C-alpha cells in the first residue's frame, strides 16, 4: 500500500510539471540535467514549501488583517512561492512564463 501511494505521488508531481515542460520549448532550452534536477528535486520541495507558507498565511490572517499587512503577507507567503513552483519554465530559475517577476509584477 505504501509503495502505491508513493508511486501515485510521483505520478502526480510529474503531471503537475507537464504543462511547464510543454512550455519549455518556447524559452531558451536549459540543460537536461538542470531540467531533471528541477522536476525531481526543486519543484517537489518548493511545492511543500508553498503549501506550508499558504497554511502559515491562513493561520496568521486574523493578525495581518488587523495590522494592515494582509495583502503584503499574501503576496509574500502565497503568490511568490506558488509562482516559483508553477510559473517557471522547466529548468529555468529566473524566467517566468508570463514575463513577470516572482511577485507577479511587470519589470
C-alpha positions in Angstrom: 0.0 0.0 0.0 2.8 2.4 0.9 4.6 1.8 -2.5 1.4 2.5 -4.4 0.9 5.8 -2.6 4.5 6.8 -3.2 4.1 5.9 -6.9 0.9 7.9 -7.1 2.6 10.9 -5.5 5.4 10.7 -8.0 3.0 10.5 -10.9 1.0 13.5 -9.6 4.2 15.6 -9.3 5.1 14.7 -12.9 1.7 15.5 -14.2 1.8 18.9 -12.4 5.1 19.7 -14.2 3.8 18.5 -17.6 2.3 21.9 -18.7 5.6 23.6 -17.7 7.6 21.0 -19.7 5.4 21.8 -22.8 6.1 25.5 -22.4 9.8 25.0 -22.0 10.3 24.6 -25.7 9.3 28.3 -26.1 12.0 29.5 -23.8 15.8 29.1 -24.2 16.5 25.5 -23.5 18.0 24.6 -20.2 20.4 21.7 -20.0 18.8 18.3 -19.4 20.5 17.8 -16.0 19.1 21.1 -14.9 15.6 20.2 -16.0 15.8 16.8 -14.3 17.0 18.5 -11.1 14.1 20.9 -11.3 11.4 18.3 -11.8 12.8 15.7 -9.4 14.1 17.9 -6.5 13.3 21.6 -6.7 9.6 21.6 -7.6 8.6 19.0 -5.0 10.5 20.8 -2.3 9.1 24.2 -3.3 5.6 22.7 -3.5 5.8 21.5 0.1 7.1 25.0 1.0 4.3 26.6 -0.9 1.7 24.5 1.0 3.4 25.4 4.3 3.6 29.1 3.6 0.0 29.1 2.5 -1.1 27.4 5.7 1.0 29.9 7.7 -0.7 32.8 5.8 -4.1 31.4 6.6 -3.2 30.9 10.3 -1.8 34.5 10.5 -4.6 36.1 8.5 -6.5 37.4 11.6 -3.4 39.2 12.9 -2.3 40.5 9.5 -5.8 41.8 8.8 -5.8 43.9 11.9 -2.3 45.2 11.4 -2.9 46.2 7.8 -0.3 44.0 6.2 -2.8 41.4 4.9 -2.2 42.0 1.1 1.6 42.1 1.5 1.6 38.9 3.5 -0.5 37.2 0.9 2.0 38.3 -1.8 5.0 37.0 0.1 3.5 33.9 1.6 1.2 32.7 -1.1 1.8 34.3 -4.5 5.6 34.2 -4.6 6.0 30.5 -3.5 3.3 29.3 -5.9 4.7 31.3 -8.8 8.2 29.9 -8.2 6.7 26.4 -8.1 4.4 26.5 -11.1 5.0 29.5 -13.3 8.6 28.9 -14.3 10.0 27.3 -17.4 11.3 23.8 -16.6 14.9 24.1 -15.6 14.9 27.9 -15.6 15.1 29.5 -12.1 14.8 33.2 -13.1 12.5 33.3 -16.0 8.7 33.1 -15.7 6.2 32.1 -18.3 4.3 35.4 -18.3 7.4 37.7 -18.3 6.7 39.0 -14.8 8.8 38.7 -11.7 8.3 36.4 -8.8 5.7 38.7 -7.2 3.7 38.9 -10.5 4.6 42.4 -11.4 5.9 43.6 -14.7 9.5 44.6 -15.0 
